[in-house]
């Protein structure tokens, strides 16, 4: 131990570096919080995106599957009853966003590299409207990082094979922001409700911090605005990070580290930033300093019906009233037989958990 550090510990002065505001937050842990809200129909797998209409309680879910006629857009009533299924064919879907002003659900069609929308009360044959095409811009430049010994490493990202629109969020002015996990980018569609289609897509950020060489192999992912609308939080799944972008400058900084598989993001009405940790099978809440103040859910095994008990690869969440609804994507990624419980799942579910009060 170096002498300045030892002296600080002996004198107790190191405690002065602790943020008093963050120190007041007690950690809430509820490992058994997750219960099943709904089970997907037979043969429908990998629920990923989720959104909701607070006025009706309807829950919308998109699947991230591959193969002909594999993907569905699902609508559930607030009691968990399946109300409608829209077949989306072989194109995997990711993020969803409900827009109350237009009463439509926006969806990110990764397979088609498009932003799309559909009326909230859709049925099996309701047309899907193309809003915008996702630009192909390739990977961002290399990223350098320092090591404790004073050396540094440089990560060079390979050219993205295709766009991967993943998560989205509307700002207070009706502009739609969305992330691209493979291209390490944030894009914006101005006046997304009213722009002439195909709407123009503007590059907001194309930054090495938004890319990853980690696992799972998704960079920029979940999005959430802060309460003031001045900053955008961005999950980087493969880097286990949550980033923060100043919208006035587009400068990106690291907000939180070591969240295993940071995926979907959600800011609640108490100012907590919720993060789906898809590799830890939990959802965590961060305070304004990026400190973990709550951990909800866990994986408790595979039930006899083939569905996960608790959370397994939670990807996205939405809050209605006192409840948080979470997609159990349960997607096997390693390809190693017997190495991951996701490979044993035969029925896929949407979970829900009570949102703790402060």
C-alpha positions in Angstrom: 0.0 0.0 0.0 1.4 3.4 -0.9 2.1 5.9 1.9 -0.5 8.6 0.9 -3.3 5.9 0.8 -2.2 4.4 4.1 -2.1 7.8 5.8 -5.6 8.6 4.4 -7.0 5.3 5.7 -5.4 5.9 9.1 -6.8 9.4 9.4 -10.2 8.5 8.1 -10.0 11.3 5.5 -10.6 8.9 2.6 -14.3 8.8 3.7 -14.6 12.4 2.4 -14.5 11.1 -1.2 -17.8 9.3 -0.7 -20.8 11.1 -2.1 -23.1 11.8 0.8 -26.2 11.7 -1.4 -25.4 8.3 -2.8 -24.5 7.0 0.6 -28.0 7.5 1.9 -29.5 5.0 -0.6 -30.1 1.6 1.0 -29.8 -1.4 -1.3 -33.1 -3.2 -2.0 -32.7 -6.9 -3.0 -35.7 -9.0 -4.0 -34.5 -12.2 -5.6 -38.0 -13.8 -5.8 -39.7 -10.7 -7.2 -40.3 -12.1 -10.7 -43.6 -13.9 -11.4 -45.0 -15.1 -14.8 -47.3 -12.6 -16.4 -47.9 -14.4 -19.7 -46.6 -17.4 -21.7 -45.9 -17.0 -25.4 -47.9 -19.2 -27.8 -46.5 -22.6 -28.8 -43.6 -22.2 -31.1 -43.1 -18.5 -30.5 -39.6 -17.9 -29.1 -37.2 -15.2 -27.8 -39.4 -12.2 -26.6 -37.1 -9.2 -26.7 -38.7 -5.7 -27.2 -41.5 -4.6 -24.9 -43.7 -1.5 -24.6 -47.1 -0.6 -23.2 -50.1 1.6 -23.5 -50.7 3.0 -20.0 -54.2 4.1 -20.8 -55.4 0.6 -21.6 -52.8 -1.6 -19.9 -52.0 -3.3 -23.2 -48.5 -4.9 -23.3 -46.7 -5.2 -26.7 -44.0 -7.8 -27.2 -41.6 -8.4 -30.2 -39.6 -11.6 -30.9 -36.0 -11.9 -31.9 -36.0 -15.2 -33.8 -34.7 -16.4 -37.2 -36.2 -18.5 -39.9 -39.3 -18.3 -42.1 -42.4 -16.9 -40.3 -40.6 -17.1 -37.0 -41.2 -13.6 -35.7 -44.4 -12.1 -34.1 -45.6 -8.9 -32.7 -47.9 -9.8 -29.8 -50.5 -7.7 -27.9 -51.5 -8.8 -24.4 -54.4 -7.4 -22.3 -53.6 -6.2 -18.8 -54.8 -9.5 -17.4 -52.2 -11.4 -19.5 -54.7 -12.6 -22.2 -53.3 -12.7 -25.7 -55.4 -10.2 -27.7 -53.6 -10.1 -31.1 -50.7 -11.6 -33.1 -49.2 -10.0 -36.1 -46.9 -12.3 -38.1 -43.7 -10.5 -39.0 -42.1 -13.3 -41.1 -38.4 -14.1 -40.9 -37.1 -10.7 -39.9 -36.1 -10.5 -36.3 -37.5 -7.6 -34.3 -35.8 -5.7 -31.4 -37.0 -2.5 -29.7 -40.6 -1.3 -29.4 -42.0 2.1 -28.3 -45.6 3.1 -27.8 -46.5 6.7 -28.9 -49.6 8.0 -27.2 -49.9 11.0 -29.5 -50.4 8.9 -32.5 -51.7 5.7 -30.7 -49.2 3.7 -32.6 -46.4 1.2 -31.8 -43.0 1.9 -33.3 -40.8 -1.1 -33.9 -37.2 -1.7 -34.9 -37.0 -4.3 -37.6 -33.4 -5.5 -37.5 -33.8 -8.0 -40.3 -35.1 -5.4 -42.7 -32.9 -2.5 -41.3 -36.0 -0.4 -40.9 -37.9 1.7 -38.4 -41.6 0.8 -38.7 -45.0 1.5 -37.0 -48.4 -0.1 -36.6 -51.7 1.1 -35.0 -51.8 0.1 -31.3 -55.1 -1.8 -31.8 -53.6 -4.0 -34.6 -54.9 -7.3 -35.7 -53.5 -10.2 -37.7 -53.7 -8.4 -41.0 -53.1 -4.7 -40.0 -50.6 -3.2 -42.4 -47.1 -2.2 -41.1 -45.8 1.2 -42.2 -42.2 1.8 -43.0 -41.0 5.0 -41.3 -37.3 5.1 -42.2 -34.4 3.1 -43.5 -31.4 2.6 -41.1 -28.2 4.0 -42.7 -25.2 1.8 -43.3 -22.2 3.7 -41.9 -19.8 0.9 -40.8 -18.0 0.6 -37.5 -16.6 3.5 -35.5 -12.9 4.2 -35.2 -10.5 2.4 -32.8 -10.7 2.8 -29.0 -7.8 3.2 -26.7 -7.8 2.4 -23.0 -5.3 2.7 -20.2 -4.0 -0.1 -18.0 -2.9 0.0 -14.3 0.7 -0.3 -15.3 0.6 2.8 -17.4 0.4 0.9 -20.8 -2.6 1.1 -23.1 -4.5 -1.2 -25.4 -6.2 -0.3 -28.6 -9.4 -2.1 -29.8 -10.1 -1.9 -33.5 -13.7 -2.8 -34.5 -14.4 -4.8 -37.6 -16.6 -3.4 -40.3 -20.3 -3.9 -39.3 -21.9 -6.4 -41.7 -25.3 -4.7 -41.5 -27.2 -2.2 -39.4 -28.6 -3.5 -36.1 -31.3 -1.0 -34.8 -31.9 -2.2 -31.3 -33.6 0.3 -28.9 -35.4 3.6 -29.1 -36.9 6.4 -27.2 -39.0 9.5 -28.0 -37.8 12.9 -26.6 -40.2 15.6 -25.4 -40.5 17.1 -28.8 -41.5 14.0 -30.7 -38.1 13.2 -32.1 -37.2 9.5 -32.1 -33.7 8.4 -31.1 -32.5 4.8 -31.7 -29.3 2.8 -31.1 -27.4 0.6 -33.5 -25.6 -2.2 -31.8 -23.3 -3.3 -34.6 -22.4 0.1 -36.0 -21.8 1.7 -32.6 -24.1 4.6 -33.3 -27.1 6.7 -32.2 -29.5 8.0 -34.8 -32.4 10.5 -34.7 -35.6 10.9 -36.7 -36.9 14.5 -36.3 -40.6 14.8 -35.9 -41.0 11.1 -36.3 -44.8 11.2 -36.1 -45.3 13.6 -39.0 -42.2 13.5 -41.2 -42.7 12.4 -44.8 -41.8 8.8 -45.2 -39.2 7.5 -45.7 -38.2 10.0 -43.0 -34.7 11.4 -42.9 -32.3 9.8 -40.4 -29.6 11.9 -38.8 -26.4 10.5 -37.2 -26.2 11.8 -33.6 -23.1 9.9 -32.5 -20.8 7.3 -34.0 -18.3 6.7 -31.2 -16.0 3.9 -30.1 -17.7 3.8 -26.7 -20.9 2.7 -28.5 -19.2 -0.4 -30.0 -18.0 -3.5 -28.3 -15.6 -6.4 -28.7 -17.2 -8.1 -25.7 -20.0 -10.6 -25.0 -22.9 -10.6 -25.8 -21.7 -9.0 -29.1 -24.1 -6.0 -28.9 -22.8 -2.5 -28.4 -25.2 0.5 -28.1 -28.5 -0.9 -26.8 -31.1 0.4 -24.4 -31.9 4.1 -24.3 -33.6 6.4 -21.7 -33.7 10.1 -21.4 -33.0 11.8 -18.0 -35.9 13.6 -16.4 -34.7 17.0 -17.8 -34.4 15.7 -21.3 -30.8 17.0 -21.4 -29.0 13.7 -21.5 -29.5 10.3 -23.0 -28.5 7.1 -21.1 -27.2 4.3 -23.4 -26.5 0.7 -22.4 -23.5 -1.0 -24.0 -24.3 -4.7 -23.6 -20.9 -6.3 -24.5 -19.0 -3.8 -22.4 -21.2 -4.2 -19.3 -21.7 -0.4 -19.1 -24.2 2.3 -19.1 -23.1 5.5 -20.9 -24.4 9.0 -20.7 -24.6 11.4 -23.7 -24.9 15.2 -23.2 -27.4 16.1 -25.9 -26.1 19.6 -26.2 -22.6 18.4 -27.2 -23.1 14.7 -28.1 -20.2 14.0 -25.7 -20.3 10.5 -24.2 -19.0 9.4 -20.8 -19.2 6.3 -18.7 -22.0 6.5 -16.2 -21.9 3.0 -14.6 -19.6 -0.1 -15.0 -19.8 -3.8 -14.4 -23.5 -4.4 -15.1 -23.4 -7.9 -16.6 -25.0 -7.7 -20.0 -26.6 -4.2 -19.7 -29.5 -4.3 -22.1 -32.8 -2.4 -21.8 -33.0 0.9 -19.9 -36.0 2.6 -18.1 -36.2 5.7 -16.0 -39.0 5.6 -13.4 -41.0 8.4 -11.8 -38.7 8.3 -8.8 -35.6 9.1 -10.9 -34.1 5.6 -10.8 -32.5 4.2 -13.9 -33.4 0.6 -14.3 -31.1 -1.7 -16.3 -31.9 -5.2 -17.5 -28.7 -7.2 -16.8 -29.3 -10.0 -19.3 -26.2 -12.1 -18.3 -26.9 -11.7 -14.5 -30.6 -12.6 -14.8 -31.6 -9.6 -12.8 -32.9 -6.0 -13.2 -30.9 -3.4 -11.3 -31.7 0.3 -10.4 -29.1 3.0 -10.4 -29.3 6.3 -8.6 -28.2 9.7 -10.0 -24.6 8.8 -9.3 -24.7 5.5 -11.2 -24.7 3.4 -8.0 -26.7 0.2 -7.8 -29.5 0.7 -5.3 -31.9 -2.2 -6.1 -31.6 -5.7 -7.5 -34.8 -7.5 -8.6 -35.2 -11.1 -9.8 -33.0 -14.1 -10.4 -33.0 -17.4 -12.3 -34.4 -20.3 -10.2 -34.3 -23.0 -12.8 -36.5 -24.5 -15.6 -40.0 -25.4 -14.6 -41.7 -28.7 -15.6 -43.5 -26.9 -18.5 -40.2 -25.8 -20.0 -40.4 -22.2 -19.0 -37.9 -20.3 -16.9 -38.6 -19.8 -13.2 -37.8 -16.2 -12.5 -35.7 -14.2 -14.9 -33.6 -15.7 -17.7 -31.8 -13.3 -20.1 -34.1 -10.3 -19.3 -33.8 -7.9 -22.2 -36.3 -5.1 -22.0 -38.9 -3.8 -19.5 -41.8 -1.3 -19.1 -43.6 0.0 -16.1 -47.3 0.4 -15.7 -48.5 1.5 -12.3 -46.8 -0.5 -9.6 -45.6 -3.3 -12.0 -42.6 -3.7 -14.1 -43.0 -6.1 -17.1 -39.9 -7.9 -18.4 -39.1 -10.0 -21.5 -37.4 -13.3 -20.7 -35.6 -13.6 -23.9 -33.8 -16.9 -22.8 -31.7 -16.8 -25.9 -28.8 -19.3 -26.1 -25.7 -17.6 -27.5 -22.6 -19.7 -26.8 -23.5 -22.7 -28.9 -21.9 -24.9 -26.2 -24.1 -27.9 -25.3 -25.1 -28.0 -21.7 -23.3 -24.7 -20.9 -26.3 -22.4 -20.6 -29.8 -23.0 -19.3 -31.3 -21.0 -22.1 -30.8 -24.1 -24.3 -33.2 -26.1 -22.2 -36.1 -23.6 -22.5 -39.1 -24.8 -24.6 -41.7 -22.2 -23.5 -41.0 -18.4 -23.3 -42.5 -16.0 -20.9 -43.1 -12.4 -19.9 -42.4 -11.8 -16.3 -43.6 -9.0 -14.0 -42.3 -7.6 -10.7 -43.6 -5.1 -8.1 -41.7 -1.9 -8.4 -40.2 -1.1 -4.9 -40.8 2.3 -3.4 -38.0 4.3 -1.9 
